[in-house]
């Protein structure tokens, strides 16, 4: 990840947190639904790692949202 995009990764992660909490899911529960580790979810939510399109689309299925919703970076 390039440093110049760090803020965008962080905002994406905050959106993941928002939708996870809207569904009353823990990090572990979401990780199980996405077939990844809980620590990976934590790193995504903190903006430390990016996600593949496959994982992005799985998240959208779980959250019942469109991909654009995860990229809505309103302040």
C-alpha positions in Angstrom: 0.0 0.0 0.0 1.3 3.4 -0.9 1.5 5.9 1.9 -0.4 8.5 -0.2 -3.5 6.2 -0.1 -3.4 5.5 3.6 -6.3 7.8 4.4 -8.5 6.1 1.8 -7.7 2.7 3.2 -8.6 4.0 6.7 -11.9 5.4 5.4 -12.7 2.1 3.7 -12.0 0.3 6.9 -14.3 2.6 8.8 -17.1 1.8 6.4 -16.5 -1.9 7.0 -16.8 -1.3 10.7 -20.0 0.7 10.2 -21.7 -2.0 8.1 -20.5 -4.8 10.4 -21.9 -3.0 13.4 -25.1 -2.2 11.6 -25.6 -6.0 11.3 -24.6 -6.6 14.9 -21.7 -8.8 13.9 -18.4 -9.2 15.8 -15.1 -9.3 13.9 -15.0 -13.0 14.4 -18.5 -13.5 13.0 -17.8 -11.4 9.9 -14.5 -13.2 9.4 -16.3 -16.6 9.5 -18.9 -15.4 6.9 -16.1 -14.1 4.7 -13.8 -17.2 5.2 -10.9 -15.1 6.5 -9.2 -14.7 9.8 -10.4 -12.3 12.5 -7.0 -10.6 12.5 -7.4 -9.9 8.8 -10.7 -8.2 9.4 -9.0 -6.1 12.1 -6.3 -5.1 9.7 -8.9 -4.1 7.0 -10.9 -2.1 9.5 -7.7 -0.2 10.6 -6.8 0.5 7.0 -3.6 -1.5 7.2 -4.4 -3.8 4.2 -6.5 -3.7 1.1 -9.0 -6.2 -0.1 -9.4 -8.2 -3.3 -12.4 -7.8 -5.5 -13.6 -11.2 -4.5 -13.5 -10.2 -0.8 -15.1 -6.9 -1.6 -18.0 -8.6 -3.4 -18.4 -11.1 -0.5 -18.6 -8.2 1.9 -21.3 -6.7 -0.2 -23.3 -9.9 -0.2 -23.0 -10.2 3.6 -23.9 -6.5 4.2 -26.5 -6.5 1.5 -25.1 -3.4 -0.1 -23.5 -2.3 -3.4 -19.7 -2.0 -3.7 -20.0 1.8 -4.1 -21.4 2.0 -0.6 -18.1 0.8 0.9 -16.4 3.6 -1.1 -18.7 6.4 0.1 -16.1 8.4 2.1 -18.3 11.2 3.5 -16.9 12.9 6.5 
